[in-house]
Amino acid sequence: MKKIALEEHFGATDPNIVQQSEEHFTPQAWPGRRAELLDIHEARLRQMDELEIEKVILSLLAPGIQSLHDRTQAVDWAQRLNDYAADQVAANPDRFESFAALPMQDPYRATEELERSVNDLGLVGALINGFSQVGDEDTVVYLDDPRYAEFWATVAELDVPVYLHPRDPLASKSPQYDGHPWLYGSSWAFSVETGTHALRLMGSGLFDRHPNLTIILGHLGELLPYNIWRTDHRLAVAPRGLDVEHSFGHYLRTNFYLTTSGNFRTPTLLNAIQEVGADRIMFSADYPFESMAEAATWFDRVELNDRDKHKIASGNAQRLFGLSPVEARAPRSPQYTGR
C-alpha cells in the first residue's frame, strides 16, 4: 500500500548537529545510524521504493535546536538547517517535503523563521522538540508560555501544523528517574514528557484562542488516547483552577493528529482509532530511530477496512499538507529508481 511518512529524521554534515543523537544508540549501532541520518537520496530512498513509501516529510533529529540555550547559536542553526532541508527537498520534490526547525529560545526570531521557512523555502510546517533551554542549560520554557502568543498567532495565520516531538526531561529536574536511566528516552520518558506538554497546551487555553491550530503527536499519541477520559473525568471533580472552554478529549479529537511513528502495535492503533477517529491518524516510521521496514510491513498487514487504511496510509497527510494524491503521481524519475 502506498504511504506517506512524516516523522522521518535527518542530520546535517556539521558534527555538532548529528552527534546529538548518539546517546540513543549503542556504540555498535551508532555508526550505521549516523550514516542513515546523513543520507537522504541513497539508501533511504531505496528503502522507500521497496516499501511503497511514496513521500517523506523530513525533520531534524532531536533534541535539535531546542537544546541550544544560546539564542544566537539557536537562530544560526535553525536558518542553516532549514536552508539545507529546502535544498534536499528541491533535489527530489516528488519524494520529499520537510518541516522547519525553529529557535524557540527567541520567540520573535522563531516567528520570523517560521514565516521564512513556509513562505520562502516552501517547508510544510514546523517540528519542535519539546521545551527549549533558554539562557542557560537549566532554564526550560514550554510552548504554553505567554511569550509565544505572537508565534502561535502566526502559526494559525499561516495554517500549518506543528509537530510536537519528544525530548528527555532534564535530569536536574527529574528526580523520579534517579538511578533508573532506562526510564529515559523512547522507552518511557519521551511519552510522559510530550504528553504532559500537550496537556499544558490544552490547559493554557491555546485552542480556545486559536481553534483551528493543528498539533501532531507521534507514537500514537504519547499515551494520551488511553488516559484522556480519566484526565477529563477527574478534572470535572477537581479542576484545580483549570478554565478552558472544552474538555481535553475535545481538543485531542479536534486540534491534534497522531502518527504511528515507533508504535507498531495493532491493539494500540485500534484504541487510538476509537478515541480520535481514523481521520486523525497518519502513518509514520520514526526512521532511523526505528526500522522503516518494520513500520511498513506491520502497517501493510494491519486488518482495517480499506477506506480507513487508505486515510491513515496517505489520505490524511495529503489533506493536512495539501499534497497531491500518491496514486496520481507521475512515474518516478529514472535517476531515483533502483539506486
Number of C-alpha atoms within 10 A of each C-alpha: 15 17 26 28 28 27 31 22 22 22 27 19 12 11 9 9 18 20 15 15 18 14 10 15 14 10 10 8 11 16 12 12 20 19 15 19 22 16 16 18 16 12 13 18 22 16 15 21 19 12 19 14 24 23 22 24 22 27 27 28 26 24 20 26 28 24 22 22 22 17 20 13 13 24 22 12 20 25 20 13 22 24 15 14 26 23 13 17 22 15 11 14 12 18 22 23 24 28 28 30 30 29 32 32 26 20 18 14 19 21 21 15 23 29 20 16 26 17 12 11 19 17 24 24 23 24 25 26 24 28 26 25 22 21 13 12 14 13 12 19 16 17 22 20 11 12 15 18 14 13 21 22 16 16 21 17 12 15 16 22 23 21 25 21 25 26 25 22 19 14 13 9 10 11 10 9 14 10 8 9 10 11 15 19 17 17 10 14 21 21 25 20 19 26 20 15 19 27 17 16 18 22 21 18 17 19 20 15 14 15 13 16 22 21 20 23 26 28 24 29 27 24 18 23 21 15 11 17 15 11 15 17 14 10 15 12 8 10 11 8 8 12 10 14 13 14 17 22 20 15 21 24 16 17 19 21 26 29 26 28 25 21 19 20 14 14 9 18 22 14 14 23 18 11 18 21 14 21 17 23 30 28 29 32 29 23 24 19 19 15 13 22 15 13 23 24 14 12 24 16 10 14 9 12 8 8 10 16 20 18 20 23 24 26 23 22 25 16 13 15 15 10 16 13 14 18 11 7 11 8 9 13 9 8 7 14 11 11 13
